[in-house]
Amino acid sequence: MAWKSKGSALPPASLQLLVPPVRLLSAFMWQVVQQHSVMQYDKLVDFISLVTEMVPELLSPSQRAQLILGLRATLVLELCRGDGVANLQTIQSHLDKIHTCSSELSSSDQMASADLLKKSYSNFASLVQNILNVPFEKELFFQEVFPANYGSAFNQKIQQLVSVFLSRLEQLLPIPDLQQTTAWLTETSVSEDLGQHLSEPVALKSLLLHHKQMGTLSSAVSLFQLGQAVRGI
């Protein structure tokens, strides 16, 4: 998945008018992993967990395990890097979630590496305890071990898995065209929203001005194009 930035940023209210909510969530997730915003990883894990529980086919059991556990492990280590004592309750909460997730994945008939998963959790929990309790171990880990085991190669793997997840989600939930949206629509469901956007048109005006300046619209509509459009309604 090669998503690149195009054009200047839109105000959030205008962006919400243009982009469907799920696409916004996907874009946020992709931005987080690209920028390596580790403190936002808990939101990614919660979203991925929710979606893959409802639609397990989006990822293989192995991919799901690597992605969810990898994101949580990275977040825990980032919390340990800072003030581990102050973050102790949050760290323990994430460790509990890692343990629960590991147990669930281990009990799955599709996970052939159940014993390895349990051992990995046990080793990681012991590592966290050493980092929190032994200052020398913490310094040594983040200077030598962390760059080798959780550095650029690890982050690239996380990005690849997130890319697979988002691509599959986009395949599952394609943005409907005008005809399909109209077929699903009930008049009352959008009437109030439309009235609000007309009475407070700042976001809509910003959106229209933004795209006008980008020059995405042709200068004029020919009579032939108009006729084609009318026949298509």
Secondary structure as a PSIPRED ss2 file (coil, helix, strand):
# PSIPRED VFORMAT (PSIPRED V4.0)

   1 M C   1.000  0.000  0.000
   2 A C   1.000  0.000  0.000
   3 W C   1.000  0.000  0.000
   4 K C   1.000  0.000  0.000
   5 S C   1.000  0.000  0.000
   6 K C   1.000  0.000  0.000
   7 G C   1.000  0.000  0.000
   8 S C   1.000  0.000  0.000
   9 A C   1.000  0.000  0.000
  10 L C   1.000  0.000  0.000
  11 P C   1.000  0.000  0.000
  12 P H   0.000  1.000  0.000
  13 A H   0.000  1.000  0.000
  14 S H   0.000  1.000  0.000
  15 L H   0.000  1.000  0.000
  16 Q H   0.000  1.000  0.000
  17 L H   0.000  1.000  0.000
  18 L H   0.000  1.000  0.000
  19 V C   1.000  0.000  0.000
  20 P C   1.000  0.000  0.000
  21 P H   0.000  1.000  0.000
  22 V H   0.000  1.000  0.000
  23 R H   0.000  1.000  0.000
  24 L H   0.000  1.000  0.000
  25 L H   0.000  1.000  0.000
  26 S H   0.000  1.000  0.000
  27 A H   0.000  1.000  0.000
  28 F H   0.000  1.000  0.000
  29 M H   0.000  1.000  0.000
  30 W H   0.000  1.000  0.000
  31 Q H   0.000  1.000  0.000
  32 V H   0.000  1.000  0.000
  33 V H   0.000  1.000  0.000
  34 Q H   0.000  1.000  0.000
  35 Q H   0.000  1.000  0.000
  36 H C   1.000  0.000  0.000
  37 S C   1.000  0.000  0.000
  38 V H   0.000  1.000  0.000
  39 M H   0.000  1.000  0.000
  40 Q H   0.000  1.000  0.000
  41 Y H   0.000  1.000  0.000
  42 D H   0.000  1.000  0.000
  43 K H   0.000  1.000  0.000
  44 L H   0.000  1.000  0.000
  45 V H   0.000  1.000  0.000
  46 D H   0.000  1.000  0.000
  47 F H   0.000  1.000  0.000
  48 I H   0.000  1.000  0.000
  49 S H   0.000  1.000  0.000
  50 L H   0.000  1.000  0.000
  51 V H   0.000  1.000  0.000
  52 T H   0.000  1.000  0.000
  53 E H   0.000  1.000  0.000
  54 M H   0.000  1.000  0.000
  55 V C   1.000  0.000  0.000
  56 P H   0.000  1.000  0.000
  57 E H   0.000  1.000  0.000
  58 L H   0.000  1.000  0.000
  59 L C   1.000  0.000  0.000
  60 S C   1.000  0.000  0.000
  61 P H   0.000  1.000  0.000
  62 S H   0.000  1.000  0.000
  63 Q H   0.000  1.000  0.000
  64 R H   0.000  1.000  0.000
  65 A H   0.000  1.000  0.000
  66 Q H   0.000  1.000  0.000
  67 L H   0.000  1.000  0.000
  68 I H   0.000  1.000  0.000
  69 L H   0.000  1.000  0.000
  70 G H   0.000  1.000  0.000
  71 L H   0.000  1.000  0.000
  72 R H   0.000  1.000  0.000
  73 A H   0.000  1.000  0.000
  74 T H   0.000  1.000  0.000
  75 L H   0.000  1.000  0.000
  76 V H   0.000  1.000  0.000
  77 L H   0.000  1.000  0.000
  78 E H   0.000  1.000  0.000
  79 L H   0.000  1.000  0.000
  80 C H   0.000  1.000  0.000
  81 R H   0.000  1.000  0.000
  82 G C   1.000  0.000  0.000
  83 D C   1.000  0.000  0.000
  84 G C   1.000  0.000  0.000
  85 V C   1.000  0.000  0.000
  86 A C   1.000  0.000  0.000
  87 N C   1.000  0.000  0.000
  88 L H   0.000  1.000  0.000
  89 Q H   0.000  1.000  0.000
  90 T H   0.000  1.000  0.000
  91 I H   0.000  1.000  0.000
  92 Q H   0.000  1.000  0.000
  93 S H   0.000  1.000  0.000
  94 H H   0.000  1.000  0.000
  95 L H   0.000  1.000  0.000
  96 D H   0.000  1.000  0.000
  97 K H   0.000  1.000  0.000
  98 I H   0.000  1.000  0.000
  99 H H   0.000  1.000  0.000
 100 T H   0.000  1.000  0.000
 101 C H   0.000  1.000  0.000
 102 S H   0.000  1.000  0.000
 103 S H   0.000  1.000  0.000
 104 E H   0.000  1.000  0.000
 105 L H   0.000  1.000  0.000
 106 S H   0.000  1.000  0.000
 107 S H   0.000  1.000  0.000
 108 S C   1.000  0.000  0.000
 109 D C   1.000  0.000  0.000
 110 Q C   1.000  0.000  0.000
 111 M C   1.000  0.000  0.000
 112 A C   1.000  0.000  0.000
 113 S C   1.000  0.000  0.000
 114 A H   0.000  1.000  0.000
 115 D H   0.000  1.000  0.000
 116 L H   0.000  1.000  0.000
 117 L H   0.000  1.000  0.000
 118 K H   0.000  1.000  0.000
 119 K H   0.000  1.000  0.000
 120 S H   0.000  1.000  0.000
 121 Y H   0.000  1.000  0.000
 122 S H   0.000  1.000  0.000
 123 N H   0.000  1.000  0.000
 124 F H   0.000  1.000  0.000
 125 A H   0.000  1.000  0.000
 126 S H   0.000  1.000  0.000
 127 L H   0.000  1.000  0.000
 128 V H   0.000  1.000  0.000
 129 Q H   0.000  1.000  0.000
 130 N H   0.000  1.000  0.000
 131 I H   0.000  1.000  0.000
 132 L H   0.000  1.000  0.000
 133 N H   0.000  1.000  0.000
 134 V C   1.000  0.000  0.000
 135 P H   0.000  1.000  0.000
 136 F H   0.000  1.000  0.000
 137 E H   0.000  1.000  0.000
 138 K H   0.000  1.000  0.000
 139 E H   0.000  1.000  0.000
 140 L H   0.000  1.000  0.000
 141 F H   0.000  1.000  0.000
 142 F H   0.000  1.000  0.000
 143 Q H   0.000  1.000  0.000
 144 E H   0.000  1.000  0.000
 145 V H   0.000  1.000  0.000
 146 F H   0.000  1.000  0.000
 147 P H   0.000  1.000  0.000
 148 A H   0.000  1.000  0.000
 149 N H   0.000  1.000  0.000
 150 Y C   1.000  0.000  0.000
 151 G C   1.000  0.000  0.000
 152 S H   0.000  1.000  0.000
 153 A H   0.000  1.000  0.000
 154 F H   0.000  1.000  0.000
 155 N H   0.000  1.000  0.000
 156 Q H   0.000  1.000  0.000
 157 K H   0.000  1.000  0.000
 158 I H   0.000  1.000  0.000
 159 Q H   0.000  1.000  0.000
 160 Q H   0.000  1.000  0.000
 161 L H   0.000  1.000  0.000
 162 V H   0.000  1.000  0.000
 163 S H   0.000  1.000  0.000
 164 V H   0.000  1.000  0.000
 165 F H   0.000  1.000  0.000
 166 L H   0.000  1.000  0.000
 167 S H   0.000  1.000  0.000
 168 R H   0.000  1.000  0.000
 169 L H   0.000  1.000  0.000
 170 E H   0.000  1.000  0.000
 171 Q H   0.000  1.000  0.000
 172 L H   0.000  1.000  0.000
 173 L C   1.000  0.000  0.000
 174 P C   1.000  0.000  0.000
 175 I C   1.000  0.000  0.000
 176 P C   1.000  0.000  0.000
 177 D C   1.000  0.000  0.000
 178 L H   0.000  1.000  0.000
 179 Q H   0.000  1.000  0.000
 180 Q H   0.000  1.000  0.000
 181 T H   0.000  1.000  0.000
 182 T H   0.000  1.000  0.000
 183 A H   0.000  1.000  0.000
 184 W H   0.000  1.000  0.000
 185 L C   1.000  0.000  0.000
 186 T C   1.000  0.000  0.000
 187 E H   0.000  1.000  0.000
 188 T H   0.000  1.000  0.000
 189 S H   0.000  1.000  0.000
 190 V H   0.000  1.000  0.000
 191 S H   0.000  1.000  0.000
 192 E H   0.000  1.000  0.000
 193 D H   0.000  1.000  0.000
 194 L H   0.000  1.000  0.000
 195 G H   0.000  1.000  0.000
 196 Q H   0.000  1.000  0.000
 197 H H   0.000  1.000  0.000
 198 L H   0.000  1.000  0.000
 199 S H   0.000  1.000  0.000
 200 E C   1.000  0.000  0.000
 201 P C   1.000  0.000  0.000
 202 V H   0.000  1.000  0.000
 203 A H   0.000  1.000  0.000
 204 L H   0.000  1.000  0.000
 205 K H   0.000  1.000  0.000
 206 S H   0.000  1.000  0.000
 207 L H   0.000  1.000  0.000
 208 L H   0.000  1.000  0.000
 209 L H   0.000  1.000  0.000
 210 H H   0.000  1.000  0.000
 211 H H   0.000  1.000  0.000
 212 K H   0.000  1.000  0.000
 213 Q H   0.000  1.000  0.000
 214 M H   0.000  1.000  0.000
 215 G C   1.000  0.000  0.000
 216 T C   1.000  0.000  0.000
 217 L C   1.000  0.000  0.000
 218 S C   1.000  0.000  0.000
 219 S C   1.000  0.000  0.000
 220 A C   1.000  0.000  0.000
 221 V C   1.000  0.000  0.000
 222 S C   1.000  0.000  0.000
 223 L H   0.000  1.000  0.000
 224 F H   0.000  1.000  0.000
 225 Q H   0.000  1.000  0.000
 226 L H   0.000  1.000  0.000
 227 G H   0.000  1.000  0.000
 228 Q H   0.000  1.000  0.000
 229 A H   0.000  1.000  0.000
 230 V H   0.000  1.000  0.000
 231 R H   0.000  1.000  0.000
 232 G H   0.000  1.000  0.000
 233 I C   1.000  0.000  0.000
